Amino acid sequence: MKLFPRSVRRGIRVLLFSAISACPAVNSLHAANPIVVGSKKFTESYVLAEIAKRALENAGVKAEHRQGMGGTIILWQALRGGGIDVYPEYTGTITEEILKKPGASTDEIRRSLDTQGIGMTPDLGFNNTYALVMRRDIAAKLGIKTISDLRAHPELKFGLTHEFLDRRDGWRPLSTRYGLKNTRVLGIEHSLGYASLANGDIDVKDAYSTDAKIAQYNLVTLRDDWLFFPQYKAVLLFRKSLPQRAIKALNQLAGTISEARMIQLNAEAEHTKDYARAAQLYFGGHESSGGETFPHKLWRWTSRHLELTGISLALAVLIGVPLGILASRGGALGHVILGGSGAIQTIPSLALLALLVPVPFFGISARTAIAALFLYSLLPIVRNTASGLQDIPRPLRESAVVLGLTSRQRLQKIYLPLASRSILAGIKTSAVINIGTATLAALIGAGGLGEPIISGLNLNDHATILEGAIPAALLALLVQALFDFLDRVLIPRGLRLRRQ
Amino acid sequence: MSALVELRGVSKLFGNERAVSGLSLPVERDRVTVLIGPSGCGKSTVLRIIVGLEKADRGEILYNAQPITAASLRTVRQRIGYVIQDGGLFPHLTARENLSLQSALLAKPRSQISQRIDELCELTRLPKNALARYPLELSGGQRQRVSLMRALMLSPELLLLDEPFAALDPLVRSTLQSELKSIARQLHQTAIFVTHDLAEAARIGDTIVLMKEGRIEQAGTFRDLSEMPATKFVTEFINAQRSTLLT
């Protein structure tokens, strides 16, 4: 996701961080209490989470997978706060980033986690360390085999993930340790980085050693000759309050995935664009609880999308029209209402989501998405209601007054019908914007057509992006058409004559 | 006979502009009183003050010898019919809906409403098939007929007309003027008619009140004004318009 510059994204992450920790009971919209498995925003994390989910289900425990919630801090805080119950992590990340105890032993890690009510499975069987990778042909031409060889080439361009740029075991300490003087370093999204590497926009990037793309793009891993990177053994972190049955099922995954196996599963996931399918491969390929067909997925995304936009729009109409009526009377209150709803609109949508996550009752859920969409929908409705009412010609207003109608009768029988065209136009604008903005809901695990868009961005796969983008665009057109029809039903005929 | 409406020492300022200045005027029953004068003389403002669209800065307005208060305003309004230049018909309602709106909200029986509409159609010579049309589908003359009907729906004690025919073409205008005169006679209607056109005033008014800069210059019949002008301005105004009267 390159929607925002790095500084903004970091800000959002900090917000989410404080947010989730302030919010101990983050609920989902769904009623029952399945165990929630979270994952970070990259293929391997998705696959491991999917495997964990399947293992829980096989043990008879209800589980759901909330895909690609963000980076380490978000997942860790969500786990501690109870927003999620399980997520895949790496020992190096735990010591460096979470506990800030570089070089701690497994026992030390376990003890520290224990005090926070968090348990850790034994390692799953592979070490996915950080690595620097280059195109094989360029590395060969420059004679670069190890990270220390890079010192002789300060002209090389680095394209690093934002997480790696910030990590305690990331770029800064790495460059200090090896004495790398490269100044051309930019932050780039992980999957897009591979494409940039392939077409020569960058020369070096960070990768995970089990990344299927290393082979796919014909890259070489530079040897960490001064042993800078810690061990990154994959484990599952879980809340110790989980039922024993669930913990046992997770622990049974220990030592079952070798490095080669993981590369294969990652490749499968990226090849089929289907994480559930990769998990299925792990479990032996039979039975298809995860193998959802495309029409079924499309239905699930679309109905969730409509649910998010429909509820938020309905709320915005219920609140926005009365606010618009108040605002149309002008004065200080009118300024406050119009100014307030205008100010909300200027907050970038992603930031608005991040701002809402800390509020108790919201958290990481569909509720938050609905609240954000609701706030976004307000301005067009409030403003159009207010201006539609203010634009009613004075002679008509006065005629209504002089006829001796009460203010309620004037509003119901005269003013609102006269302003109906403008009010409906505002609602239509909100609805269409809403459909587009709702794709961001997937970022906080609320689902909808944003799900394939975000997976597609992760996989750098345009077809998957289009699976969400095209239905979203069609939905917007459909909604537009629906409102054109509603115009004919709801705008009194006498007002439509002008157009003919 | 006592006046139906009486203005006593009424003043109204718009910013620093004095629209109405210490004006006292009894409006007698069963007569058409015409307020005439150059534009900006405050004649429309007088109507707006009576019907409560403007609040007088000074003075009082008596209705049936009782001062109009905030509490009595709505009831008084229901006894007044008000017609403005472009009719003020609601474009989202048909002619019939415009006519029945007020009565329906006062919970009058449907049959009574529809009977009243039939009577008024006859009185104002509005073809019945026009009732189903929206204001934008009516001619200018028909629109003013419907406006007049709407004002007469509840048989008002007082009819206020603010240049109702000013935007119509001369032929339609002339027809409506004579029809209005005869309607007013038939109904013994008390009315105040605002115009800047002396010919119209002479044709319709029983009493003509000539105003200038928010004050009354002279009140009387057309003959009084033309034969015994009270001020130089009255002479000038009548002479200026008499030339158009003759052409």
Interface residues (C-beta under 8 A of the other chain):
Chain A: P395 L396 E398 S399 A400 V401 V402 L403 G404 L405 T406 Q409 K413 I414 P417 L418 S420 P492 R493 G494 L495 L497 R498
Chain B: V51 G52 L53 R74 T75 R77 Q78 I80 Y82 I84 Q85 D86 G88 L89 F90 P91 H92 L93 T94 L101 Q102 L105 Y134 P135 L136 E137 R150
